[in-house]
Amino acid sequence: MIEPVIVVENLHKRFGGPPVLDGISFTVAAGETVAVLGRSGTGKSVLLKTIIALLDPDAGRVEVLGRDLHALNERGRLAERMKLGYVFQGAALFDSLTVCENVGFPLYQRHVPEAEVRARVVEALDAVGLAQAIDKVPSELAGGMQKRVGLARAIVQRPKIILYDEPTTGLDPMTTDVIDRIILDLQSSFGVTSVVVTHDVRSAFAISDRI
């Protein structure tokens, strides 16, 4: 049996009102894609942010790659997050930066040399079919292309795990199919483990090993 790389155990979280997460438990094995399906406003994004330790749970336990991120200080959490990729619900791109600068942003934070940054960015953009857009700015790209830039930024550090927050929200069916194929390609090409939160039933069935 493959050891899980993500363990979520009896997770609870509330923000002053009714519980948002109420005893959630599941595991994700290495190389597996798990979809978390639910309507908008049911706590899916809160779950992802708790897994990556942007939010602390009220009760329960989360382990990622054998570490409890919630037991670490902020410096330790940042170090562990470098092993993870996060695709935001909106593309969350910096309007004033080029595509190259947006995708390479995590590498610039680590003071990676410029030549290596550009080479890694080209590799990541090629994986999502957007190498030709490297010197454009976000305003020159359609919504689906911006999502793909967000995907490229998530993989530029070659993470072991990628967390996707509603990757196909607001996209037309054809663009949704493109994003789904990219998610599947990233799993097969890089062997990444993925958790995808979505309310898109069709997409969930297309990309996941389990729901």
MIVOZA-359831 format. One line per field, with one value per residue (C-alpha): residue in one letter; x, y, z. Coordinates in Angstrom, 3 decimals. Example, Ala and Ser with C-alpha at 12.3 -4.5 7.8 and 13.67 -1.06 7.14 Angstrom:
! MIVOZA-359831
rest	(A, S)
u	(12.300, 13.670)
v	(-4.500, -1.060)
w	(7.800, 7.140)
! end
This chain:
! MIVOZA-359831
rest	(M, I, E, P, V, I, V, V, E, N, L, H, K, R, F, G, G, P, P, V, L, D, G, I, S, F, T, V, A, A, G, E, T, V, A, V, L, G, R, S, G, T, G, K, S, V, L, L, K, T, I, I, A, L, L, D, P, D, A, G, R, V, E, V, L, G, R, D, L, H, A, L, N, E, R, G, R, L, A, E, R, M, K, L, G, Y, V, F, Q, G, A, A, L, F, D, S, L, T, V, C, E, N, V, G, F, P, L, Y, Q, R, H, V, P, E, A, E, V, R, A, R, V, V, E, A, L, D, A, V, G, L, A, Q, A, I, D, K, V, P, S, E, L, A, G, G, M, Q, K, R, V, G, L, A, R, A, I, V, Q, R, P, K, I, I, L, Y, D, E, P, T, T, G, L, D, P, M, T, T, D, V, I, D, R, I, I, L, D, L, Q, S, S, F, G, V, T, S, V, V, V, T, H, D, V, R, S, A, F, A, I, S, D, R, I)
u	(0.000, 1.330, 1.978, -0.218, 1.516, -1.476, -3.330, -6.384, -7.821, -11.009, -10.563, -12.746, -12.884, -15.399, -15.352, -17.691, -20.831, -21.773, -18.878, -17.219, -15.243, -16.922, -14.796, -13.294, -10.960, -9.225, -5.809, -4.119, -1.506, 1.589, 0.768, -2.984, -5.485, -8.353, -11.257, -13.225, -16.658, -19.161, -21.252, -19.826, -19.508, -19.258, -15.675, -13.627, -11.188, -10.940, -9.939, -7.112, -5.873, -5.851, -3.884, -1.230, -1.301, -2.522, -5.288, -4.957, -7.698, -9.713, -9.220, -7.852, -4.582, -3.046, 0.213, 1.805, 4.831, 5.154, 5.201, 2.615, 2.866, 0.678, 3.314, 5.929, 6.685, 6.099, 9.654, 9.219, 5.845, 7.277, 10.080, 7.610, 5.279, 8.100, 7.464, 3.855, 2.127, -1.106, -3.436, -5.745, -9.421, -8.684, -5.400, -4.000, -1.477, 0.344, -0.964, 2.242, 4.507, 5.074, 4.087, 7.752, 7.939, 4.626, 5.583, 9.109, 7.997, 8.584, 12.085, 12.926, 11.959, 14.594, 17.198, 17.587, 19.863, 18.026, 19.151, 17.912, 14.634, 13.897, 14.829, 12.543, 9.750, 10.009, 9.798, 6.703, 4.965, 5.716, 3.995, 0.781, 1.151, 1.947, 5.661, 4.816, 3.246, 6.345, 6.831, 3.172, 1.343, -1.843, -4.137, -3.149, -4.386, -7.874, -9.196, -8.350, -4.798, -4.412, -5.490, -2.791, -0.203, -1.338, -0.798, 2.694, 3.552, 2.360, 4.724, 7.788, 9.323, 8.690, 6.479, 5.566, 1.988, -0.337, -3.502, -6.090, -8.799, -11.643, -9.323, -12.155, -14.497, -15.807, -14.401, -16.330, -16.589, -13.809, -11.362, -12.368, -11.397, -7.996, -7.385, -8.497, -6.065, -3.235, -3.967, -3.860, -0.660, 1.036, 0.166, 1.526, 4.585, 5.728, 4.114, 2.615, 0.000, -3.066, -6.038, -8.632, -11.570, -14.386, -18.136, -17.769, -18.989, -17.936, -14.414, -14.106, -14.924, -12.517, -9.408, -9.645, -8.771, -11.158, -13.845)
v	(0.000, 3.435, 5.704, 8.837, 12.160, 14.138, 13.126, 15.114, 13.826, 15.027, 18.622, 21.333, 25.038, 27.797, 31.595, 32.530, 30.985, 27.474, 25.085, 25.416, 22.171, 19.646, 16.530, 16.179, 13.181, 11.750, 10.755, 11.232, 8.795, 9.805, 10.453, 10.412, 13.086, 13.561, 15.897, 17.529, 18.255, 20.702, 23.796, 27.292, 28.464, 24.999, 25.328, 23.835, 26.760, 26.820, 23.159, 23.899, 26.866, 24.687, 21.961, 24.483, 26.112, 29.522, 28.856, 26.882, 24.371, 24.662, 20.920, 17.970, 17.243, 17.762, 16.192, 17.042, 15.014, 13.710, 17.138, 18.905, 22.396, 23.799, 22.859, 25.006, 28.707, 30.946, 30.482, 26.703, 26.886, 28.959, 26.434, 23.541, 25.431, 25.590, 21.866, 22.634, 24.347, 26.320, 27.324, 30.127, 30.362, 33.562, 33.466, 35.877, 37.346, 40.629, 43.028, 45.072, 42.051, 40.107, 36.465, 35.558, 37.595, 36.210, 32.572, 33.110, 35.008, 32.098, 31.646, 35.348, 35.134, 32.429, 34.566, 32.044, 33.473, 35.260, 32.862, 29.849, 31.586, 32.184, 28.606, 27.210, 29.593, 28.479, 24.857, 25.558, 27.599, 24.920, 22.376, 24.442, 25.357, 29.047, 29.457, 32.051, 34.345, 34.678, 38.414, 39.438, 41.032, 39.533, 42.136, 40.790, 37.285, 35.783, 34.332, 30.743, 31.716, 33.542, 30.346, 28.465, 31.029, 30.386, 26.669, 27.354, 29.369, 26.469, 23.999, 26.215, 25.018, 21.393, 20.687, 17.244, 18.339, 20.778, 22.156, 23.513, 25.919, 25.842, 25.709, 25.789, 28.344, 30.893, 29.111, 27.965, 24.188, 24.071, 25.962, 23.775, 20.718, 22.312, 22.915, 19.360, 17.915, 20.019, 18.771, 15.174, 15.847, 17.340, 14.256, 11.866, 13.931, 15.079, 12.471, 15.157, 14.489, 16.705, 17.874, 19.673, 21.475, 22.144, 22.360, 21.186, 17.572, 16.854, 18.151, 16.212, 12.931, 13.758, 14.402, 12.537, 9.067, 9.565, 12.075)
w	(0.000, -0.981, 1.989, 1.952, 1.337, 2.641, 5.799, 6.935, 10.202, 11.939, 10.773, 12.337, 11.494, 12.142, 11.912, 14.739, 13.218, 12.085, 11.401, 8.003, 8.336, 10.603, 11.141, 7.636, 7.192, 4.102, 2.783, -0.586, -1.871, -3.823, -7.478, -6.872, -7.910, -5.470, -6.225, -3.402, -4.810, -3.375, -3.988, -3.664, -0.069, 1.495, 2.774, -0.064, -0.248, 3.563, 3.407, 0.942, 2.965, 6.072, 4.294, 3.259, 6.736, 5.617, 8.158, 11.404, 12.290, 15.494, 15.981, 14.047, 12.290, 8.867, 7.672, 4.328, 3.194, 6.732, 8.379, 10.486, 9.021, 11.793, 14.381, 12.587, 12.910, 9.885, 8.576, 8.737, 7.026, 4.190, 3.685, 3.501, 1.138, -1.414, -1.958, -2.883, -5.774, -5.301, -8.125, -7.000, -7.939, -9.824, -11.705, -9.031, -11.462, -10.898, -13.546, -13.664, -14.275, -17.479, -17.783, -17.295, -14.092, -12.810, -13.387, -12.096, -8.992, -6.557, -7.993, -7.722, -4.036, -3.633, -5.485, -8.317, -11.078, -13.895, -16.640, -14.662, -13.866, -17.551, -18.482, -15.762, -16.784, -20.421, -19.275, -17.145, -19.840, -22.420, -20.152, -20.332, -24.012, -23.502, -24.215, -26.874, -24.238, -22.051, -22.611, -22.621, -19.664, -18.133, -19.713, -23.147, -22.268, -22.205, -18.951, -19.856, -20.773, -17.457, -15.677, -17.571, -16.493, -12.914, -13.512, -14.862, -11.745, -9.572, -11.266, -11.808, -8.522, -9.557, -6.539, -5.266, -4.540, -6.336, -4.728, -7.167, -6.021, -8.574, -11.614, -14.177, -12.579, -15.070, -18.127, -21.193, -21.790, -24.401, -22.188, -19.236, -21.297, -22.002, -18.280, -17.450, -20.001, -18.585, -15.047, -16.312, -18.271, -15.199, -13.201, -15.835, -16.806, -13.367, -11.102, -8.887, -6.242, -6.652, -4.622, -6.736, -5.140, -7.565, -8.044, -11.665, -11.612, -15.200, -14.597, -11.333, -13.096, -15.933, -13.863, -10.567, -9.321, -6.404, -5.440)
! end
